[in-house]
């Protein structure tokens, strides 16, 4: 699978996307997460467009944290101006200018400044604005964050740039940038599909064939789409909907098409239509357009092997993450070849891959400011950001007379009592030579599972031991894993993970991924059996604490025990409600949100130059830290156990 990803987001900026989201009349189940929070930064109510931008930005930020090689692009529909790789505007040269365009032209203002009269008649794919497919930068995030509706009611009916044009433009951008290269390609469209679409069948089919050829995954987030209903694709030979394409004449009956909305068949219909009838007709027409667009998108998704995610009040960011999960901070484990000596003179070829590893926060990169030689002021680039230069650290050593010691006259030493014992690099290599060996795992013997105390299992990385490429080795390790489970034993072994690395001791535990139970046939054959290595401490790793005996009067009685048992029972977590392998590292997520926040909304020059740093409130606002106690499961347990907590405090005043 390709390591690099290329994703193009299609954002609908039609007037209908300014509607509140979720809508006031939206019926959402109690067990669903609803996006009732205000839009980030502005304090305004959440709209369809703001939710769409937040979902796109969350995915882009995750891709930026994962790798600098991923590439991102965006196509904005119904913009009132045209700027893409087929037709560029001179005033728009980069992502900064794209962001300025949306800020200036919100609500249809100042659109005349971005019109190109010479090419007005020859422009292709009009009223689309494109953010070029490339490695994203903070300017890319700001441009997408500034996207807003740039048309109004007076021009909405004449503005082109529908979702079909946007899909064709996005597909062409992917083809131009990634054709013949190893990319994992995706197109993500977020729309409510409430605008009319003109379809060129031959052109669209050509584009769909190209998407299939490039293996592009299409993901459509449909706001207000029918949920749980598979819309059948209309047969090409069917003529049941031919009447929908016909323009009504002056004397018509719209009873069947518009659900009881009657227009008299005699006289001038414009004089007979009341305001209520006009409004109902308009609503039915919108419903008809949306329904037909849903059918079109469903057929496109089926043609390309894509999917449609229906959004009826759920948080769009969380919905999109079901298909584009946040993987920033996760590391892909690669199994390395190793020798597995399960007994004297019995060696298997195996693979050893990490199961767990401690995750830490990223370190900062220190750079130096650039100063104007004449004024002494700090220099800023064209978008107002401080200009810096990379730095490196140099350590200097001085003798008793204050002279710097040259590098070739320095040495390393270990402190031994009040003296220092010099040790050279060759001496250290000599110590390591005593344990020099290739990566291997050597089984020393077997222990009863109860003899291995859980407290002695270190929190270091765990490794999965599998059979690798050999079918016989995989079978032998799977059989050994099953035997360990049935006998209730664990393997006591020695492991050298890297070449000439330090030997470690640990326990080999049986593990099963999937199920071998006849009651769960759907899980059989998924994963398989393997061995998990957990490191055990040496004697030098143990901390020897001083035993402090507890007087008998502090041992408690039967009533004390009942209070504690009641507290434990009330705080029991559901079986699948709070699993540690599904909980993200809160500090790491807060760090990522803070960095993304300042990338999208840079600090003011005054705040940036403050020596004491930002205020605590500003940092909390940017990071949106969520400790474990704020999770839904923890809050539910806290509310459920409130009476037992009061009883515990009454029995044991703290």
C-alpha positions in Angstrom: 0.0 0.0 0.0 1.2 3.5 -0.9 2.6 5.5 2.0 1.6 8.9 0.6 -2.0 10.1 0.4 -3.6 12.7 -1.9 -7.0 13.9 -0.8 -9.2 16.5 -2.5 -12.0 18.0 -0.5 -15.1 19.3 -2.2 -17.0 21.9 -0.1 -20.4 23.1 -1.0 -20.7 26.8 -0.4 -24.3 27.3 -1.7 -26.7 29.5 0.2 -28.4 26.5 1.7 -25.2 25.6 3.5 -25.8 28.7 5.7 -28.7 26.9 7.4 -28.2 26.0 11.1 -26.8 22.5 11.8 -28.3 20.6 13.2 -31.6 22.1 12.2 -34.1 23.0 14.9 -36.6 20.4 13.7 -33.9 17.6 13.4 -34.9 14.5 15.3 -31.7 13.0 16.7 -31.6 9.9 18.9 -30.4 10.3 22.4 -27.5 8.0 22.0 -26.0 10.0 19.1 -23.4 12.8 19.6 -25.0 16.0 18.4 -23.0 19.1 17.3 -24.6 21.7 19.5 -21.4 23.5 20.1 -20.7 26.9 18.6 -18.4 27.3 15.6 -14.8 27.6 16.6 -13.5 31.1 17.0 -16.4 33.2 16.1 -19.0 32.4 18.7 -21.7 32.1 16.0 -24.2 29.3 15.8 -23.0 26.2 14.0 -24.0 26.0 10.3 -23.7 23.3 7.7 -20.8 25.1 6.1 -19.0 25.6 9.4 -19.4 22.0 10.3 -18.1 21.0 6.9 -15.0 23.2 7.3 -14.3 21.8 10.8 -14.6 18.2 9.4 -12.2 18.9 6.5 -9.7 20.8 8.8 -9.7 18.0 11.3 -8.7 15.5 8.6 -6.1 17.8 7.1 -4.5 18.5 10.4 -4.3 14.8 11.1 -2.6 14.2 7.8 -0.1 17.0 8.4 0.9 15.6 11.8 1.3 12.1 10.3 3.7 13.0 7.5 4.9 16.0 5.4 4.6 14.0 2.2 0.8 13.9 2.2 -0.9 16.3 -0.3 -4.2 18.1 0.1 -6.4 20.1 -2.2 -9.9 21.6 -2.1 -12.6 22.7 -4.5 -15.3 25.1 -3.3 -18.6 25.1 -5.1 -21.0 28.0 -5.9 -18.4 30.8 -5.2 -19.5 33.4 -7.7 -16.0 33.7 -9.1 -13.8 31.3 -11.0 -10.2 30.3 -10.0 -8.7 26.9 -10.7 -6.0 25.3 -12.9 -8.1 25.7 -16.0 -8.9 29.4 -15.4 -6.9 31.5 -13.0 -7.5 34.9 -11.7 -4.5 37.3 -11.7 -5.4 38.6 -8.2 -5.2 35.1 -6.7 -1.7 33.7 -6.7 -1.6 31.5 -3.6 -3.6 30.2 -0.6 -3.2 33.5 1.1 -5.1 35.3 -1.7 -7.8 32.6 -1.7 -8.4 33.3 2.0 -8.6 37.0 1.2 -11.1 36.4 -1.5 -13.5 34.6 0.8 -13.1 37.2 3.6 -13.8 40.1 1.2 -16.6 38.6 -0.8 -18.7 37.1 1.9 -22.4 37.5 1.1 -21.7 38.4 -2.5 -19.8 41.7 -1.8 -16.9 42.9 -4.1 -17.3 40.0 -6.5 -16.8 42.4 -9.4 -13.1 42.8 -8.3 -12.5 39.1 -9.2 -14.2 39.1 -12.6 -12.1 38.6 -15.8 -14.1 40.2 -18.5 -11.9 38.9 -21.3 -12.4 35.3 -20.5 -15.9 35.5 -19.2 -17.4 33.7 -22.2 -14.7 31.0 -22.6 -14.3 30.0 -19.0 -14.7 26.3 -18.1 -16.2 25.1 -14.9 -17.3 28.5 -13.8 -17.9 29.6 -10.2 -15.5 27.1 -8.7 -12.5 28.1 -6.6 -9.6 25.6 -6.2 -6.9 25.3 -3.5 -4.2 23.5 -5.4 -3.2 19.9 -4.6 0.1 20.1 -2.7 1.7 19.5 0.7 -0.5 21.6 3.1 0.8 24.5 5.1 -0.7 26.8 7.7 -1.8 29.0 4.8 -3.8 26.1 3.4 -5.6 25.7 6.7 -6.4 29.4 6.9 -7.7 29.5 3.4 -10.1 26.6 4.1 -11.1 28.1 7.5 -12.0 31.4 5.7 -14.3 29.7 3.2 -17.8 31.2 3.3 -20.8 31.7 1.1 -19.9 34.4 -1.4 -23.3 34.6 -3.2 -26.7 36.1 -2.2 -30.3 35.6 -3.2 -30.2 38.0 -6.1 -27.5 36.0 -8.0 -27.9 32.5 -6.6 -30.2 31.3 -9.5 -27.6 32.2 -12.1 -24.4 31.0 -10.4 -23.1 27.8 -11.8 -20.4 25.5 -10.2 -22.5 22.5 -9.1 -21.3 19.3 -7.4 -20.9 17.5 -10.7 -18.5 20.2 -12.0 -16.6 20.1 -8.7 -16.2 16.3 -8.9 -14.8 16.6 -12.5 -12.4 19.3 -11.5 -11.2 17.4 -8.4 -10.7 14.2 -10.5 -8.6 16.2 -13.0 -6.5 17.7 -10.3 -5.7 14.2 -8.9 -4.9 13.0 -12.4 -2.5 15.9 -13.2 -0.7 15.6 -9.9 -0.6 11.9 -9.1 -1.1 9.9 -12.3 1.6 7.3 -12.6 2.8 7.8 -9.0 2.3 5.8 -5.9 -0.5 7.6 -4.0 -3.5 6.6 -2.0 -6.1 8.8 -3.6 -9.4 10.1 -2.0 -12.1 12.6 -2.9 -14.2 13.8 0.0 -17.4 15.7 -0.9 -19.4 17.5 1.9 -22.7 18.8 0.6 -26.4 19.1 1.2 -27.2 18.6 -2.5 -29.8 21.3 -2.6 -28.8 23.0 -5.8 -29.6 22.2 -9.4 -27.1 20.0 -11.2 -26.4 19.9 -15.0 -25.0 16.5 -16.0 -23.0 15.8 -19.1 -23.4 12.1 -19.3 -20.4 11.4 -21.6 -18.1 13.7 -19.7 -19.1 12.3 -16.3 -18.7 8.7 -17.4 -15.2 9.5 -18.7 -14.3 10.9 -15.3 -15.8 7.9 -13.5 -13.7 5.6 -15.6 -10.6 7.7 -14.8 -11.4 7.5 -11.0 -11.7 3.7 -11.2 -8.5 3.5 -13.2 -6.6 5.6 -10.6 -8.3 3.7 -7.7 -9.8 6.8 -6.2 -12.0 6.3 -3.1 -15.0 8.6 -3.1 -16.5 9.6 0.2 -19.7 11.7 0.2 -20.9 13.3 3.4 -24.6 14.0 2.7 -26.2 16.6 5.0 -29.9 15.8 5.4 -29.8 12.7 3.1 -32.2 9.8 3.7 -30.7 7.6 6.3 -30.9 3.8 6.1 -32.6 3.9 2.7 -30.9 2.4 -0.3 -32.1 4.5 -3.3 -32.4 2.3 -6.4 -30.6 3.4 -9.5 -33.1 4.3 -12.2 -32.9 2.0 -15.3 -31.8 3.8 -18.4 -34.7 2.3 -20.4 -37.2 3.5 -17.8 -39.4 6.5 -18.8 -41.4 6.8 -15.6 -39.8 10.1 -14.7 -39.9 11.7 -18.2 -42.5 14.2 -17.0 -40.0 15.7 -14.6 -37.8 16.9 -17.4 -40.7 18.5 -19.3 -41.3 22.2 -18.8 -44.9 22.8 -17.6 -47.1 24.7 -19.9 -49.4 27.6 -19.0 -52.2 25.2 -18.2 -51.0 22.3 -16.0 -52.0 20.1 -13.1 -49.3 19.6 -10.5 -51.3 17.4 -8.1 -49.2 14.2 -8.6 -45.8 15.9 -8.7 -46.3 18.3 -5.8 -48.4 16.3 -3.4 -51.7 18.0 -3.5 -50.6 21.4 -4.5 -53.4 22.3 -7.0 -53.3 24.9 -9.8 -56.4 25.5 -11.7 -56.3 24.5 -15.4 -58.2 27.5 -16.6 -57.0 31.1 -16.9 -53.6 32.6 -16.2 -51.9 30.4 -13.6 -49.7 33.3 -12.2 -52.9 35.1 -11.1 -54.4 32.0 -9.5 -51.3 31.0 -7.4 -51.4 32.2 -3.8 -48.4 32.9 -1.7 -49.0 29.7 0.3 -49.2 27.6 -2.9 -46.0 29.3 -4.2 -44.1 28.5 -1.0 -45.3 24.9 -1.0 -44.4 24.5 -4.6 -40.9 25.9 -3.9 -40.4 23.5 -1.0 -41.5 20.6 -3.1 -39.2 21.6 -5.9 -36.3 21.8 -3.5 -37.2 18.3 -2.1 -37.3 17.0 -5.7 -33.9 18.5 -6.6 -32.4 17.1 -3.4 -33.9 13.6 -4.0 -32.6 13.5 -7.6 -29.1 14.7 -6.5 -29.0 11.9 -3.9 -29.8 9.4 -6.6 -27.0 10.9 -8.7 -24.4 10.8 -5.9 -25.5 7.2 -4.9 -25.0 6.0 -8.5 -21.6 7.7 -8.7 -20.5 6.2 -5.4 -21.7 2.7 -6.5 -19.9 3.2 -9.9 -16.6 4.1 -8.2 -16.9 1.8 -5.1 -17.3 4.8 -2.8 -19.7 5.4 0.0 -22.3 7.9 1.3 -22.3 9.0 4.9 -25.7 10.4 5.9 -25.6 13.3 8.3 -28.8 14.1 10.1 -27.7 16.0 13.2 -24.5 14.0 14.0 -21.2 15.8 14.3 -19.7 15.9 10.8 -16.1 15.6 12.1 -16.8 12.4 14.0 -18.8 11.1 11.1 -16.0 11.7 8.6 -13.5 10.1 11.0 -15.3 6.8 10.6 -13.8 6.7 7.1 -10.8 8.9 7.7 -9.7 8.0 11.2 -7.2 10.2 13.1 -3.9 8.3 13.0 -1.6 11.1 14.0 0.7 9.8 16.8 0.3 6.2 15.9 3.2 4.2 14.6 3.0 1.3 12.2 4.8 -1.7 13.6 7.0 -3.6 11.2 7.9 -7.2 12.0 11.6 -7.9 12.0 13.2 -11.3 11.3 14.6 -13.1 14.4 15.6 -16.5 15.5 13.3 -18.2 18.0 15.0 -21.0 20.0 12.1 -22.8 21.6 14.3 -25.6 23.0 18.0 -26.7 22.8 19.0 -27.4 19.1 15.5 -26.4 18.0 15.3 -23.0 16.2 12.5 -21.4 14.2 12.4 -18.4 11.9 10.0 -15.9 13.4 9.1 -12.2 13.3 9.1 -9.8 16.2 6.9 -6.6 16.0 6.0 -4.0 18.6 2.6 -4.3 20.2 2.9 -1.2 22.5 5.3 1.6 23.0 5.2 4.6 25.2 4.1 7.8 23.4 5.6 11.1 24.4 4.9 14.7 23.3 6.9 16.0 20.4 9.9 18.2 21.1 10.1 21.8 19.9 12.6 23.0 17.3 14.6 26.1 18.3 15.4 28.7 15.7 16.8 32.2 15.7 15.0 35.4 14.8 16.2 37.5 11.9 16.7 41.2 12.5 16.8 44.2 10.2 20.4 45.4 10.3 19.4 49.1 10.2 16.4 49.3 12.5 17.0 46.3 14.7 13.4 45.2 14.3 12.5 41.5 13.9 11.8 40.7 10.2 8.5 39.4 9.0 7.5 37.7 5.7 4.7 38.7 3.3 2.0 37.1 5.4 3.2 38.7 8.7 5.0 35.8 10.3 8.3 36.1 12.0 11.3 35.0 9.9 13.7 32.6 11.6 16.9 30.6 10.8 17.7 27.1 12.0 20.2 26.7 14.8 22.5 24.1 16.2 24.0 23.5 19.7 27.7 23.7 20.3 29.2 22.7 23.7 32.5 24.3 24.7 34.8 23.1 27.5 37.5 25.1 29.3 40.5 24.2 31.4 41.5 25.8 34.7 43.2 28.7 33.0 40.1 29.5 30.9 41.4 28.2 27.6 38.9 26.2 25.4 39.8 22.5 25.2 40.0 21.3 21.6 37.7 18.5 20.5 40.5 16.0 20.0 41.8 16.5 23.6 38.4 15.7 25.3 37.4 12.4 26.8 34.5 10.8 28.7 34.6 9.5 32.2 32.5 7.8 34.9 32.4 9.1 38.4 33.8 6.6 40.9 33.7 7.8 44.5 35.4 11.2 44.5 37.4 10.5 41.4 36.7 10.2 37.6 37.6 7.1 35.6 38.2 7.9 31.9 36.4 5.6 29.5 36.9 5.7 25.7 34.6 4.6 23.0 36.6 1.4 22.4 36.2 0.5 26.1 32.5 0.8 25.8 32.5 -1.3 22.6 34.4 -4.0 24.5 31.7 -4.2 27.2 29.0 -4.5 24.5 31.1 -7.2 22.7 30.5 -9.6 25.5 26.8 -9.7 24.6 27.2 -9.4 20.9 24.6 -11.5 19.0 22.1 -11.3 16.2 18.4 -10.7 17.1 17.0 -13.8 18.8 14.6 -15.1 21.4 15.7 -18.0 23.6 13.2 -20.0 25.7 14.7 -20.7 29.1 11.8 -22.6 30.6 8.2 -22.4 31.6 6.4 -21.0 34.7 3.0 -21.2 36.1 0.9 -18.1 35.2 0.2 -17.4 38.9 4.0 -17.4 39.6 4.5 -14.3 37.5 3.3 -11.3 39.4 1.4 -8.7 37.4 3.3 -5.9 39.3 6.6 -7.2 38.0 5.5 -6.8 34.3 7.2 -3.6 33.3 5.4 -0.9 31.3 7.9 -1.1 28.5 7.1 -2.1 25.0 5.3 -5.4 24.3 6.2 -7.5 21.3 4.2 -9.9 19.1 6.0 -13.1 18.1 4.7 -14.6 14.9 5.8 -17.3 12.5 6.8 -14.9 9.7 6.9 -16.2 6.2 7.3 -19.9 7.0 4.0 -21.9 7.2 5.6 -24.5 9.5 6.9 -21.8 11.8 3.5 -20.1 12.0 1.9 -23.5 12.8 4.4 -24.2 15.5 4.0 -20.9 17.2 0.2 -21.0 17.1 0.3 -24.5 18.6 2.7 -23.4 21.3 0.4 -20.4 22.1 -2.6 -22.7 22.4 -0.7 -25.2 24.6 0.3 -22.4 27.0 -3.3 -21.2 27.3 -4.6 -24.7 28.0 -1.9 -25.5 30.6 -2.1 -22.1 32.3 1.7 -21.5 31.9 3.9 -18.8 30.4 7.3 -19.0 28.8 10.3 -17.5 30.6 12.7 -16.3 27.9 15.6 -14.1 27.0 15.3 -11.7 24.1 17.8 -9.6 22.1 15.7 -7.2 20.0 18.4 -5.4 18.0 21.7 -6.6 16.7 24.3 -6.5 19.6 21.6 -5.1 21.8 21.2 -5.5 25.5 19.6 -8.8 26.5 16.2 -8.6 28.3 14.2 -11.2 30.2 10.5 -11.6 30.0 7.4 -13.7 29.8 5.8 -15.1 26.6 2.0 -15.1 27.0 -0.5 -16.8 24.7 -2.6 -14.4 22.6 -5.5 -14.8 20.2 -6.8 -12.3 17.7 -10.3 -13.2 16.6 -12.1 -16.2 18.0 -12.0 -20.0 17.8 -15.3 -20.4 19.6 -18.0 -22.3 17.6 -20.6 -19.8 18.9 -18.9 -17.0 17.0 -18.4 -18.3 13.5 -18.1 -14.8 12.1 -14.9 -14.2 14.1 -13.2 -17.5 13.2 -10.1 -17.2 11.0 -9.6 -13.5 11.7 -6.2 -12.8 13.1 -4.9 -16.1 14.7 -2.8 -17.2 17.6 0.6 -15.7 18.4 2.9 -15.1 21.4 3.2 -11.7 23.3 6.5 -10.8 25.0 6.2 -8.7 28.2 9.4 -7.6 29.8 10.2 -8.7 33.4 12.5 -6.7 35.7 15.9 -7.7 36.8 16.8 -7.4 40.5 18.4 -4.0 39.8 15.1 -2.7 38.4 13.1 -3.3 41.5 12.6 -0.6 44.1 12.9 -2.0 47.6 10.4 -0.1 49.7 10.4 -0.2 53.6 7.5 -2.2 55.0 5.4 -0.2 57.4 3.1 -2.5 59.6 -0.5 -1.4 60.0 -1.8 -1.4 63.6 -4.8 -3.6 64.3 -7.1 -0.7 65.1 -6.7 0.6 61.5 -7.7 -2.7 59.9 -11.4 -1.8 59.7 -14.5 -3.9 60.6 -17.4 -5.4 58.7 -19.3 -2.1 58.3 -16.2 -0.5 56.8 -15.9 -3.3 54.4 -19.5 -3.0 53.3 -19.1 0.7 52.6 -16.1 0.0 50.4 -17.8 -2.8 48.6 -20.8 -0.5 47.9 -18.5 2.1 46.4 -16.7 -0.4 44.2 -20.0 -1.9 42.9 -21.5 1.5 42.1 -18.4 2.5 40.1 -18.1 -0.7 38.0 -17.6 0.3 34.4 -19.5 -1.4 31.6 -17.7 -4.2 29.8 -17.1 -2.2 26.6 -17.7 1.3 27.9 -14.1 2.3 28.8 -11.4 0.3 27.0 -7.9 1.7 27.3 -6.9 0.7 23.8 -9.7 2.9 22.5 -8.7 6.0 24.5 -6.3 8.5 22.9 -3.5 10.1 24.8 -5.2 13.3 26.1 -2.1 15.4 26.4 -1.0 14.5 22.8 -4.4 15.3 21.4 -4.5 18.6 23.3 -1.0 19.4 21.9 -2.1 18.7 18.4 -5.2 20.8 18.7 -3.2 23.7 20.2 -0.6 23.6 17.3 -3.4 23.4 14.7 -5.3 26.3 16.4 -2.3 28.6 16.3 -1.6 27.5 12.7 -5.1 28.5 11.7 -5.4 31.6 13.9 -1.9 33.0 14.4 -1.1 35.0 17.5 -1.1 38.8 17.4 2.4 40.4 17.2 2.0 41.7 20.7 1.2 38.2 22.1 3.9 36.7 20.0 6.6 38.9 21.5 5.5 38.6 25.1 8.3 37.1 27.2 6.0 35.6 29.8 4.1 33.8 27.2 0.3 33.5 26.6 -2.3 33.6 29.3 -3.4 30.3 30.7 -7.0 30.9 29.5 -5.7 31.3 25.9 -3.8 28.1 26.0 -6.8 26.2 27.4 -9.0 27.7 24.7 -6.5 26.6 22.0 -5.9 23.1 23.4 -9.4 22.2 24.5 -7.9 19.8 27.0 -10.2 16.9 27.9 -8.9 14.8 30.9 -10.1 11.2 31.4 -12.6 12.4 34.1 -14.5 14.3 31.4 -15.3 11.3 29.3 -18.9 10.3 29.1 -18.5 6.9 30.8 -16.6 8.5 33.7 -19.3 11.2 34.2 -22.1 8.6 34.1 -20.3 6.5 36.7 -19.7 9.6 38.9 -23.4 10.5 38.8 -24.5 6.9 39.5 -22.2 6.5 42.5 -22.9 9.9 44.2 -24.8 8.3 47.1 -22.1 5.7 47.7 -19.4 8.4 47.6 -21.3 10.4 50.3 -21.5 7.2 52.4 -17.8 6.6 52.1 -17.0 10.2 53.1 -19.3 9.9 56.1 -17.6 6.7 57.2 -14.1 7.9 56.4 -13.9 11.7 56.9 -11.0 12.8 54.7 
